[in-house]
Amino acid sequence: MKKLIAFLFFVSFSWLASAAETPTDVAKEAVGDILKIAQNKDQPEAQRKEALQSVIGQYVDLQACSQRVLALYWRQASDEQKRAFMKVFEQVLTNTYFTLLQNYTNEAVTFKSEDIQRKRYATVESIVLSQGKEIPVNYLLLQRNDQWKIYDFMAEGVSVVRSFSSDYQGILRTKGIDGLIDTLKAKLAEGSKAEGAK
């Protein structure tokens, strides 16, 4: 299910354009950069992945994402552990969306509304038309230092952040934050080896 909602996240983003003032505008600018990466098939994979990671770093609030993924464990984490998790989680997001970017095909999307709450939180609602099915996708954004950034999105009521959090809870309970970081690093290393063997 996580792969499905991640795919919907990429699909709906790819129909936006540029600018960067309102929450929707921020998403539009992010998509413009993502589309350049998707369309530049001649660029080496490593460079495209690096470019995607840069986009994620620019438009996604990794602290807010990480805080929600770790939930109560975030409060228990040291500053060093928080930084280490954000770094590895950024790479997890990059790898997840790079795979989706490779298989991306155009889908129809309609944006319905933008709702700003307490001047700091925003929800952008949209409908993605995929294979004749209408799928509601909501983007959640946070304003920090006068900048809107994405910290989560929901497809058919399922949160990407909560999905990651659910996957990680078992490891957090048994191995703690350091154990989760080590597990994610190991999986990333395995993925890099598999790519190198191709």
Salt bridges, closest charged atoms under 4 A:
ASP61 OD2 - ARG144 NH2 2.98
GLU156 OE2 - LYS133 NZ 3.29
ASP167 OD2 - LYS2 NZ 2.55
GLU195 OE2 - LYS49 NZ 2.87
